[in-house]
Structure formats: C-alpha cells, structure tokens
Amino acid sequence: MALVLLVAVAAASIAIGAKPLSLGQVWHGVFQDSGTFSDVVVGERLSRTGLGLLAGASLGLAGAVLQALTRNPLADPGLLGINAGASAAVVTAITFLGVNSLTGYVWFAFAGAAAVGVLVYALGGSRSATPVRLALAGTALTAALSGYLQAVMIVDDAALGKMRFWTVGSLAYANNDILLQVLPFLALGMLLTLFLARPLNALAMGDDTARALGARLTRTRALSLGAATLLCGAATAACGPIAFVGLMVPHVVRSFTGPDQRWILPYSALLSPVLLLGADVLGRLLVRPAELQVGIVTAIIGGPVFILLVRRQRMAQL
Amino acid sequence: MKTPRNGPAARPVRKGPPVKSLRTRGGLSVRVEARSALVVLLLLLAALAASVVLIGTGDYPIGFADVVRTLLGEGNPGQEFIVNDLRLPRVLVALLVGAALGLGGAVFQSVSRNPLGSPDILGLGQGSTAGALFTIVVLGGSATQVTLGALAGGLLTGAAIYLLAWKRGVHGYRFVLVGIGAAAIVTAVNGYLLTKADLVDAARALVWMTGSLTGRDWDQVWPLLALCAVLVPLALVNARPLRMLEMGDDAAGALGVRVERTRLLLMLSAVVLTAAATAAAGPVGFLALTAPQLAKRLTKAPGPNLVPAMAMGATLLVVADWSSQRIFGADQLPVGVLTGVLGGAYLLWLLVTERRAGRI
C-alpha cells in the first residue's frame, strides 16, 4: 500500500511541471532517452524526483530516530534546530571560506548538524526535559542561527542573492551530480538507522529496563545521534532546510503500526518521500508556471498538523 | 497553658531584599521592594546617560555638555537641528521600543512560565515581518505603509495564536507550542515572499527583518508614545494578578484573580505593544527574550518584574545602538545584528544554566 503510494507520487513528480508533457512523452523520456527536448525535461525531473525520494526518506527516518531517542513526540530535525545548524554552517562555508562545491560544504553541514544535535541531545537527555522545553530550546536556537544568517546576508549582497533561495528548502536545483554526491552519506545513515530499530525499542522502556534487557545505552544513543546527523546534514546540504516532514510522518505511521520501531522506521522511510514529493508536486501545481519551494509547502501543511497534535489532549506518549 | 516557644523558630527570619509598604489612609497599599526600585533607578540613569552619548555620536560628533545644553533649549541652531530633528527622535524610538519589547517579553515569559517564551520566539516578530514583507514585496509600499502592514501582521498573528491555543482557557504549554507552530508557518511564508522579491526589495526587506533604528523620526515617536501611554499602565495594573498567576491557575483563582480575563488583558497589551514596537523598528532580535531575564537577575525579586524589564529593555537597546555605531561605523549595520549576536550568546548560556538547574 505504502509502496503503491510512493510509486504514484514519484510518477506524478515526473509527469507534472511547468512544461506540460503527455504520458507518451514521459514514457519515452524515462525508457527511451534520445535527447529530444521533452526527454531532457524528463531527465531533470527524474533527478529531482530521485533527490526528493532520498531526502524525504532521510528526513522521515531522522525524525523517527530523534523522537525515539529523546522520547519526545515533538522532536523533528527542523524544529530542534538541527537543519538550521546545518544551514548556518553551509552559509558560513560559502560566504567566508569560499567553498562552492557540494562535496566541500556537505562536511560543514555535518559539522553544523552535529553541533546542534549534540546540544539538543544534551538538553533532551536530561530527566526533566518535557516536549515543550525541548521544542522551545530548539526554536530559540533556530532563531539565533537565522539571525546570524540574516547578518551574513546583509553584509554580503551576493550571498543574499544565492542564499535566499537555498534557505527555504527546495528540490528545484537537483541534478544527478548532487544526487550522487549525497547518496553515500544518506545510504550509510539509512542503513545505520535500520539496524538501530531493536535497541531503540529497548530504549523506549526507560533506562533501567533497557539496561536490564542488555541494551547498550551509550552506544545506541551515540549511534542514533550520528545517524540522525548524517541524514539531516546531507539532506540539508542537498536541498536546504526542510521542516516538519520528520515530525508528521512518524506520527502518522505510529497510528497504524503501534510503538514498534522495527515497523515505524521502514514505514517512515517509505511514507516520508510520499509527503515530500507530494508537497513538491503541489508546489509546482499551485502557482504554475512558477513554483512554491517544497520547504514552504511542507511548513504550511506541517504547521497546522503540529498545532493539531498540540491541541490533542493527550499527546502521543512514546 | 501555652508552652513558651523558644529557639530560632520563634522568630521567623525573612530572607531576601527588604520590602517596604507605602500605605495611604484610605487603605491602599503598594509594596515597594527596595532593591527593585534601586535597580530601576540605576537603569533609568544608565539609559539617560547612554541616550545623551548616543545623541552626540554620529558623522557630526557633539560633546556631552553641548548635547545637554541643546536639549535644554540653549544650543546653537546647527546643533539644535541635528539634535532635535535628527537624533532625538531616533533615541526616543529606541527607548520606547526597548521598553515596549521588555514589557511584552516579561508578560509573555510569565504567562508561558518559561524563560524562553518570548514574543519573538513565539511568532509575533515573524508575524510583523510577514506584514512588512507583504507590503514591501507585493504592494511596494512606502515606509508608513510598511509600518502599518507590520502592525497588522503582528496583531493578526497574536490573535491567531491566542485563539488556536484556546481550549477551555489558555494553558502555558499549549500557548508556547501553538506559537512555535505559527512561527514556523509564518517563517515559511516570509521565506517565500523573500524569494519573490527582486534583489533591491529583498535587501530592503532584510534590513527591516533584522531590526534597525536608522532614519527614525518624530512620525514614529508619537504613535508609539500614545500606545505606550495607554497600554503600559494597563499592564502594570495587572502586574499583581500576573504574579499570582505564576502560582498556577487554580491557586490564582482561589485568591480571587479572574484568570482568563487577566490573562487576556495582559496578553492583549503585550501583543499590541510588541507589534507597535516591531512596526517602528523591526523585530529587534532577542531583546524581548533577554531584557526580562537580566532584569530579574539584577533585582533578585520574584514575579514578572514588569517595570525593571521595561527599564532594562530601554537601556539595552540604546546601548546596543550606540555600540553598533561605534563598532561598525555610523549606520553600517542595523542594530538587530548586534542584539542578535549577543542574544544568541546569552541564549546558549541560559540553556546551559537552566539545564544545570534542572529546569530544561
């Protein structure tokens, strides 16, 4: 079922865009590429769709892992400021250090994501960390980091020209090079995450029980944080900060799988790209022939969902 | 027969700063905390001194004594023009904006019961920004229209957050989280508007978004002053109920506080003040977050500390404006950059200490 949805959205993402193509042309472009104009269009949409699939899956997984790790239903790479950390580091690299290639600044994205990740974990790991406090800390961090971004952009007009598009989160600049460059990092992160499902299940029972069951707490936590950093950092480096995907999807998944991470994680990986690509297609349709960046669409969908989650009397316990 | 009570328990020793009560014969009494009063006095003096220094700073420096003489109406015409028409309104806007943001921040932090729950983090700053961006980018409006747009944006966002957080009363935590959600949505809209703009508009919008005092004149002073004159007393009258609200809704209700009404009035005045301040100077980063906290640490008094927060906000903004002119040169960078950087550092420190104290 999830797979069917995924295929449908991917197909829509290839078929729909500013240049209307018939289904025949799409078919031709995908399977018999001969270099005509419509084939080139399809080729670009293919890499965009590929990036959307990968980035969506990573953000969803990262969200699920963070929610399990901090045992906090409101954890999300965007809300906790991890994406903002990655973008601040990338902007620093582009503006001050003259790094221009994705391979160069992806390392800065990791560093930024890791720094904020460790900070958030340090806050979230404490016993009195409630969802509210963690979310507030993340939002405040995001505010500080975006203030820094603004300062950089005011000083440097060229940076403003480039960064104002990147900082909203978009799939529009995808090409095969970007895809290939982030692929190894994302694949590593995803693999790592899928192996973490069982230890994370143990973690959900509380530290003492988990230890009694033979789980290695420190190792699990460090690996989870590492995986989330890899996934968020690479996804942010490739398409800019995208919020709320990692928040919404695990909640939807949990509603039909129950609390078992062995189901939550794979389903999150399958359904998050559905959301991300769906949002991307929606963004292309809404203001044709221009487009809304996918980060904006996810925030506009995700914000109300977030508020709904908050208004529900009993926030889903993890 | 009563047993005589001996030992230290017999005499309760009051800890903390001395508190005096002013009483009138009609039975009215006002608690005056000596340390708070002293802090407010010192902060006001500091604000005054910094203002005079700030007026003297610029491309045409004027000495301390000359500034004071000109302000008292005894300067020469050239200095009078520079001081009264160019620099005084800017300083007044800074003082008023600082005070308004300080008060708004104190009220919000008290209502949300969290030192991070300030209006700029809960979406009000972003809301005002959205209004201003919309006016700049879509309507291509003048400075006055941008101000009005920002005011409308802030008020709408505030109303939306309050209504969405309403569910048999507004709870601190729901209020905070709804605010965060709203902030995220509005930030996305702002990002979209910024990508729609051409580069010149985008640069103008960005300076506005950071918070700047450049080129403020009397047109900004009067509306802000009028709003402050109405809303600040309204908030201060409710300071005592607010302090009781910090003990929890039930306890406050038992003490005779009309919980929702008090909260609505306070939030209303805080939202309007914040929106007006933001409309006048842009969302100056972190001022509303830091001013109440710093004030509280100076006075060491419990409760929301509304008046010290106002004094602290005014002082901070004037000092920040002066420092940013000294460090970066006159009007090179908007003051929001400096408050943002300092606020970020302060935030880190706050997170660390709050965690150590087990409050986060």
Interface residues (C-beta under 8 A of the other chain):
Chain A: L74 G78 L79 L119 A122 L123 S126 R127 S128 A129 T130 P131 V132 R133 L134 A135 L136 A137 T139 A140 L141 A143 A144 L145 S146 G147 Y148 Q150 A151 M153 I154 V155 D157 L160 G161 R164 F165 T167 V168 A243 F244 L292 Q293 G295 I296 T298 A299 I300 G302 G303 P304 F306 I307 V310 R311
Chain B: N114 L116 G117 D120 I121 L164 K167 Y173 R174 V176 L177 V178 I180 G181 A182 A183 A184 I185 T187 A188 V189 G191 Y192 L194 T195 L199 A202 A203 L206 V207 M209 T210 G285 F286 L289 L333 P334 G336 V337 G340 V341 G343 G344 L347 L348 L351 R355 G358 R359 I360
